């Protein structure tokens, strides 16, 4: 090999100028094609890459800034919109509410095409009468339209709505209706749930019920062959306890303990790929991570510390 390399300069000197230039052009072209292939490979990887850190946060009615999210660490977020500017350096889940899809279909499709590799979810608790409130059959028709928009933006990944109470039965009905109507199961790159204990007979701080619902949903995913797909917990926390909604004020240490116990279990159990606390600003509900001046509060500092501790253990 060494002898062959030593002869290469002498051989090139014997070539005519035209032939030498031609060979150099071929080599340069080969390098360009190699770089292009590498770039295409990177683009493909980016399109399929899971974009979410494990810890995330929901942005409430008060907009958050990238600097605020930076204080929590490399968290991902959703702000219940699809047309707001994206905050730099933080993964995002775009949300299209069910009643927004049809009147904005053209604009949403263009946003999907222009947005690069991104993750989109249709709806917010469609199984809750106080939220998007549609039947599984209505949702199947909307999701089919959502799929059609994404066909023109193959770099986008589709996620069903966060289902209230982690209701796998509602998810199963939607999936079955979709297959019956359209001849194939819906395109689902991850399943999506919310988990609060809001029923009057339940303790909103009951960590065992919280765990049970998630484990049941994960078991259902495995039963339909989707056990390899990520599960998003895009909302969790304790909504009541701040004095709103005819509910008493709870001691602040109760929600801190709930956050500690649930996030520790989420990190250690690996049942959920990523989760988002409700919310950066949850007013008038419980659970705000920032105070009314936009500064990280005691609960927010705890969430930051939990995320940092998980990162230090390599649990991402």
Secondary structure, DSSP 8 states (H G I E B T S, - for coil): -HHHHHHHHHHHHTS-HHHHHHHHHHHHHHHHHHHHHHHHHHHHHHHHS----SEEEE--SS---HHHHHHH-S-EEE-S-SSS---TTS-BEEEE-HHHHTTTHHHHHHHHHHT-SEEEEEEE-TT-TTTT---HHHHHHHHHHHHHHHHT-TTEEEEEEEBGGG-HHHHHHHHHHHHHHHSS----SEEEEEE---STTS-TT-HHHHHHHHHHHHHHHHHTT-TTSEEEEEEES----BS-TT--B--HHHHHHHHHHHHHHHHHH---SEEEEE-SS-TTSS--SB-TTS-B-HHHHHHHHHHHHHHHTT--
